[in-house]
Amino acid sequence: MSGDGGLAAIILAAGVGKRFGGELADRPKGLLEVGGESLLARLLRQLRAAGVARATVVVGHGGDRIVEALGGDGGTPDLEFVRNPDYRRGAILSLWCARERLSGPALVMDADVWGPDEMIARLVRSPHASCFLLDGRSEPSGEEQMLMVRDGRVLDIARRPRGEWDLLGESIGFLKLSGDAARTLRDLLRTRVERGEVDLEHEEVYPDLMKRVAIGFERADDLDWTEVDFPGDLERARSFAARTGHAS
């Protein structure tokens, strides 16, 4: 069904959105709407357009609302939901809950990202078996997950740049993994969880992955996108949508 050799998406949508503040109330951030379309519905539509037919959405906060909004029990065998009962702890647990989906080629995606269709298409069609989307326009403020690149390979990710690098850019929040890389990540997650290291962001496991797997990148400097962490980010996404004249 998929034209990408079996690539499947894992969308992490379990968080409570603490940084967004009271305006979110009890609504899951992935159900915020831009141009009449929720962030999650948009991602799923864009994935299908890029040839990725299978998606797993990890839910926690407001999980029932997400399931209902996206189609009850999934609506299709290619859309499934996994629940993270400990969603108030680190996002590493959300990815761990979806570990069975890390048995083959996969996309790991944050649910709270708005961008054009080309963004996901660019990642899916990249010649790199494993790669990030990188925006080189961003300057680190301590909020962004920054990617450190040397000799064409992503070697580290952190909120504060460290080490030696020849290119620095923000991670958009999407990572494509080959089957081997996905299985390696699953093993690394298992080690952390078994040690009780469950209050980590999932990105904190990625540096160990980069030591074992070559991960490239695709640049997205030319694309209008935003992670929706704060109310101002939502307004930014809506301004991008209004500028294009439609939701896509």
C-alpha positions as a Python dict, from the first residue, in 0.01 Angstrom:
ca = {
    (1, 'M'): (0, 0, 0),
    (2, 'S'): (294, 232, 66),
    (3, 'G'): (534, 343, -203),
    (4, 'D'): (820, 387, 45),
    (5, 'G'): (918, 26, 108),
    (6, 'G'): (723, -14, 428),
    (7, 'L'): (802, 313, 606),
    (8, 'A'): (566, 367, 898),
    (9, 'A'): (512, 673, 1117),
    (10, 'I'): (511, 700, 1496),
    (11, 'I'): (349, 1027, 1606),
    (12, 'L'): (411, 1128, 1967),
    (13, 'A'): (96, 1303, 2090),
    (14, 'A'): (76, 1213, 2460),
    (15, 'G'): (208, 1529, 2629),
    (16, 'V'): (13, 1780, 2837),
    (17, 'G'): (153, 2090, 2665),
    (18, 'K'): (271, 2265, 2983),
    (19, 'R'): (448, 2544, 2797),
    (20, 'F'): (136, 2638, 2603),
    (21, 'G'): (-36, 2753, 2922),
    (22, 'G'): (-396, 2782, 3035),
    (23, 'E'): (-537, 2856, 2690),
    (24, 'L'): (-496, 2489, 2607),
    (25, 'A'): (-718, 2383, 2901),
    (26, 'D'): (-774, 2008, 2873),
    (27, 'R'): (-745, 1993, 2495),
    (28, 'P'): (-455, 1785, 2356),
    (29, 'K'): (-216, 2010, 2167),
    (30, 'G'): (-238, 1788, 1860),
    (31, 'L'): (-604, 1887, 1822),
    (32, 'L'): (-532, 2260, 1795),
    (33, 'E'): (-660, 2380, 1459),
    (34, 'V'): (-494, 2578, 1185),
    (35, 'G'): (-695, 2657, 874),
    (36, 'G'): (-982, 2436, 993),
    (37, 'E'): (-758, 2131, 1030),
    (38, 'S'): (-603, 1992, 1348),
    (39, 'L'): (-227, 1951, 1369),
    (40, 'L'): (-266, 1573, 1390),
    (41, 'A'): (-513, 1546, 1103),
    (42, 'R'): (-278, 1755, 891),
    (43, 'L'): (20, 1531, 965),
    (44, 'L'): (-177, 1219, 879),
    (45, 'R'): (-297, 1372, 553),
    (46, 'Q'): (56, 1479, 463),
    (47, 'L'): (193, 1135, 541),
    (48, 'R'): (-60, 971, 311),
    (49, 'A'): (24, 1221, 37),
    (50, 'A'): (393, 1132, 77),
    (51, 'G'): (316, 759, 43),
    (52, 'V'): (333, 666, 412),
    (53, 'A'): (16, 468, 468),
    (54, 'R'): (76, 331, 819),
    (55, 'A'): (76, 548, 1129),
    (56, 'T'): (74, 487, 1503),
    (57, 'V'): (-34, 775, 1726),
    (58, 'V'): (86, 756, 2086),
    (59, 'V'): (-174, 921, 2310),
    (60, 'G'): (-191, 1010, 2677),
    (61, 'H'): (-334, 1344, 2786),
    (62, 'G'): (-677, 1374, 2627),
    (63, 'G'): (-623, 1043, 2451),
    (64, 'D'): (-992, 963, 2413),
    (65, 'R'): (-1050, 1296, 2242),
    (66, 'I'): (-772, 1227, 1995),
    (67, 'V'): (-901, 879, 1916),
    (68, 'E'): (-1251, 1013, 1862),
    (69, 'A'): (-1134, 1305, 1649),
    (70, 'L'): (-919, 1088, 1423),
    (71, 'G'): (-1172, 816, 1365),
    (72, 'G'): (-1288, 617, 1666),
    (73, 'D'): (-1095, 289, 1668),
    (74, 'G'): (-873, 419, 1392),
    (75, 'G'): (-1115, 401, 1103),
    (76, 'T'): (-858, 210, 898),
    (77, 'P'): (-616, -76, 968),
    (78, 'D'): (-336, 163, 871),
    (79, 'L'): (-404, 396, 1167),
    (80, 'E'): (-364, 273, 1522),
    (81, 'F'): (-338, 420, 1869),
    (82, 'V'): (-107, 326, 2154),
    (83, 'R'): (-164, 464, 2504),
    (84, 'N'): (109, 592, 2733),
    (85, 'P'): (-29, 572, 3088),
    (86, 'D'): (273, 762, 3227),
    (87, 'Y'): (245, 1056, 2988),
    (88, 'R'): (330, 1309, 3259),
    (89, 'R'): (682, 1168, 3272),
    (90, 'G'): (947, 1183, 3002),
    (91, 'A'): (861, 1153, 2635),
    (92, 'I'): (1102, 860, 2621),
    (93, 'L'): (812, 654, 2758),
    (94, 'S'): (586, 751, 2468),
    (95, 'L'): (839, 622, 2220),
    (96, 'W'): (895, 314, 2435),
    (97, 'C'): (522, 241, 2425),
    (98, 'A'): (551, 226, 2046),
    (99, 'R'): (862, 7, 2048),
    (100, 'E'): (695, -273, 1850),
    (101, 'R'): (672, -27, 1561),
    (102, 'L'): (1052, 14, 1569),
    (103, 'S'): (1104, -322, 1401),
    (104, 'G'): (1138, -175, 1053),
    (105, 'P'): (1182, 158, 871),
    (106, 'A'): (1008, 432, 1067),
    (107, 'L'): (945, 801, 1104),
    (108, 'V'): (946, 935, 1461),
    (109, 'M'): (744, 1256, 1471),
    (110, 'D'): (633, 1516, 1722),
    (111, 'A'): (261, 1588, 1693),
    (112, 'D'): (286, 1962, 1753),
    (113, 'V'): (457, 2068, 1430),
    (114, 'W'): (288, 2265, 1152),
    (115, 'G'): (448, 2285, 810),
    (116, 'P'): (386, 2249, 436),
    (117, 'D'): (330, 1918, 261),
    (118, 'E'): (678, 1945, 109),
    (119, 'M'): (835, 1915, 453),
    (120, 'I'): (731, 1553, 505),
    (121, 'A'): (771, 1466, 138),
    (122, 'R'): (1132, 1590, 151),
    (123, 'L'): (1210, 1367, 447),
    (124, 'V'): (1042, 1059, 300),
    (125, 'R'): (1214, 1084, -39),
    (126, 'S'): (1557, 1167, 103),
    (127, 'P'): (1830, 935, -27),
    (128, 'H'): (1956, 908, 331),
    (129, 'A'): (1823, 589, 491),
    (130, 'S'): (1824, 772, 824),
    (131, 'C'): (1799, 1149, 848),
    (132, 'F'): (1667, 1455, 1027),
    (133, 'L'): (1504, 1764, 886),
    (134, 'L'): (1728, 2060, 975),
    (135, 'D'): (1658, 2433, 965),
    (136, 'G'): (1983, 2627, 955),
    (137, 'R'): (1812, 2963, 1010),
    (138, 'S'): (1749, 2903, 1380),
    (139, 'E'): (1965, 3044, 1659),
    (140, 'P'): (1977, 2845, 1985),
    (141, 'S'): (1783, 2997, 2273),
    (142, 'G'): (1763, 2693, 2498),
    (143, 'E'): (1415, 2599, 2373),
    (144, 'E'): (1509, 2437, 2043),
    (145, 'Q'): (1658, 2094, 1988),
    (146, 'M'): (1972, 2183, 1793),
    (147, 'L'): (2148, 1945, 1556),
    (148, 'M'): (2526, 1948, 1535),
    (149, 'V'): (2666, 1830, 1201),
    (150, 'R'): (3019, 1750, 1096),
    (151, 'D'): (3128, 1620, 756),
    (152, 'G'): (2768, 1573, 644),
    (153, 'R'): (2666, 1358, 939),
    (154, 'V'): (2454, 1455, 1238),
    (155, 'L'): (2662, 1376, 1545),
    (156, 'D'): (2464, 1528, 1831),
    (157, 'I'): (2138, 1688, 1937),
    (158, 'A'): (2084, 1908, 2241),
    (159, 'R'): (1916, 2229, 2347),
    (160, 'R'): (2258, 2390, 2398),
    (161, 'P'): (2524, 2338, 2127),
    (162, 'R'): (2827, 2140, 2238),
    (163, 'G'): (3134, 1978, 2091),
    (164, 'E'): (3275, 2050, 1747),
    (165, 'W'): (3056, 2100, 1441),
    (166, 'D'): (3062, 2269, 1102),
    (167, 'L'): (2686, 2314, 1069),
    (168, 'L'): (2430, 2394, 1337),
    (169, 'G'): (2055, 2388, 1284),
    (170, 'E'): (1726, 2325, 1458),
    (171, 'S'): (1563, 1984, 1442),
    (172, 'I'): (1211, 2015, 1309),
    (173, 'G'): (1107, 1721, 1523),
    (174, 'F'): (1096, 1448, 1258),
    (175, 'L'): (1349, 1165, 1224),
    (176, 'K'): (1352, 901, 951),
    (177, 'L'): (1510, 569, 1048),
    (178, 'S'): (1620, 270, 844),
    (179, 'G'): (1511, -68, 974),
    (180, 'D'): (1850, -128, 1138),
    (181, 'A'): (1851, 219, 1293),
    (182, 'A'): (1498, 173, 1426),
    (183, 'R'): (1591, -156, 1589),
    (184, 'T'): (1905, -2, 1736),
    (185, 'L'): (1696, 281, 1882),
    (186, 'R'): (1456, 27, 2031),
    (187, 'D'): (1746, -147, 2206),
    (188, 'L'): (1878, 184, 2339),
    (189, 'L'): (1535, 276, 2471),
    (190, 'R'): (1511, -60, 2646),
    (191, 'T'): (1843, 0, 2822),
    (192, 'R'): (1735, 341, 2949),
    (193, 'V'): (1392, 226, 3065),
    (194, 'E'): (1533, -80, 3241),
    (195, 'R'): (1771, 153, 3426),
    (196, 'G'): (1474, 360, 3538),
    (197, 'E'): (1576, 660, 3325),
    (198, 'V'): (1218, 749, 3236),
    (199, 'D'): (1213, 1125, 3289),
    (200, 'L'): (1405, 1199, 2971),
    (201, 'E'): (1307, 1356, 2643),
    (202, 'H'): (1326, 1097, 2369),
    (203, 'E'): (1587, 1313, 2194),
    (204, 'E'): (1823, 1247, 2484),
    (205, 'V'): (1864, 892, 2354),
    (206, 'Y'): (1954, 1004, 2003),
    (207, 'P'): (2323, 1089, 2069),
    (208, 'D'): (2383, 724, 2159),
    (209, 'L'): (2206, 624, 1838),
    (210, 'M'): (2429, 856, 1635),
    (211, 'K'): (2737, 679, 1767),
    (212, 'R'): (2608, 354, 1616),
    (213, 'V'): (2423, 464, 1305),
    (214, 'A'): (2507, 720, 1035),
    (215, 'I'): (2232, 982, 1029),
    (216, 'G'): (2218, 1246, 759),
    (217, 'F'): (1993, 1546, 715),
    (218, 'E'): (1778, 1736, 472),
    (219, 'R'): (1762, 2113, 494),
    (220, 'A'): (1433, 2291, 541),
    (221, 'D'): (1557, 2650, 549),
    (222, 'D'): (1323, 2744, 264),
    (223, 'L'): (1004, 2619, 432),
    (224, 'D'): (758, 2800, 659),
    (225, 'W'): (703, 2579, 962),
    (226, 'T'): (673, 2602, 1338),
    (227, 'E'): (665, 2385, 1644),
    (228, 'V'): (358, 2484, 1845),
    (229, 'D'): (491, 2520, 2198),
    (230, 'F'): (338, 2856, 2289),
    (231, 'P'): (22, 3049, 2189),
    (232, 'G'): (236, 3275, 1972),
    (233, 'D'): (350, 2970, 1774),
    (234, 'L'): (-11, 2886, 1696),
    (235, 'E'): (-68, 3236, 1565),
    (236, 'R'): (247, 3200, 1357),
    (237, 'A'): (117, 2878, 1203),
    (238, 'R'): (-214, 3047, 1126),
    (239, 'S'): (-35, 3334, 958),
    (240, 'F'): (158, 3088, 741),
    (241, 'A'): (-166, 2913, 646),
    (242, 'A'): (-337, 3242, 566),
    (243, 'R'): (-44, 3345, 347),
    (244, 'T'): (-77, 3031, 135),
    (245, 'G'): (-452, 3085, 109),
    (246, 'H'): (-542, 2729, 210),
    (247, 'A'): (-473, 2470, 481),
    (248, 'S'): (-209, 2276, 292),
}
